């Protein structure tokens, strides 16, 4: 499988929901991206284009990572591995900095794993370049009710910073297909409050850094970190969970389809392994149908993308 990087160079602030409209996250997961690509495929190519996208995934010709930060054009960050490591510094400040650390530059993964990374410095650099979170107060205006204010949590990225995901593809045809969807999505926007102009971006493509490529391609290793939220079919994980270090998170939400049901319907809940979880044995993951009585399937992406960490 070949790999490349797709970048979100945001032109407006973006709202990435975390439960409440007034809350917001910096990054979003692979299932959110996949859902956006599915909706875009339906909009520009109808059911045929949607089925083509799903077929690429089912045939393992296409894989995507979660979306992670990049800063200063080409410094790509990855999640902190959920892996026990010993650090040289052991002060209270260092312990707090280590706990605060969520992402680290891929080129400094080796320093993190051998315990020599200056986590205080890394947190400072990341905070200086990764953007600003704010809460915007807006008003819902109605002709029959009083105006009601509401709050929106927004993330604003500085120039030369944004989000990226890794695309794994088996052919140029698949890469071009995703590129067309991403170009269209850049005008639609991603995240919440798109109708108010949020989440607009310019899409660009970059070569994957060699150090990242080598760790993704690695087959021999003692431990591998997932770069996407993931879950395998029921009853297939017993071996993979041996010596694993992971967190489970719940994925839920409403179905974004006007043809699914007369009223807004919730998706089935799905518990998945969080990005950064580490396993000694790889597994493929799956795409789950999380529909609940509606008129068509609703897909939740939970395939794996692995990076060697030991």
Secondary structure, 3 states (H helix, E strand, C coil): CEEEEEEEEECCCEECCCCCCCCCCCCCCHHHHHHHHHHHHHHHHHHHHHHHHHHHHHCCCEEECCCEEEECCCEEEEECCCCCCCCCCCCHHHHHHHHHCCEEEHHHHHHHHCCCCCHHHHHHHHHHHCCEEEEEEEEECCCCCCCEEEEEEEEECCCCCEEEEEEEECCHHHHHHHHHHHHHHHHHCCCECHHHCCCCEEEEEECCCHHHHHHHHCCCCCCEEECCCECCCCCCCCCCCCCCECCEEEECCECCCCCCCCCCCECCCEEEECCCCEECCCCCEEEEECCCCCCCCCEEEEECCEEECC
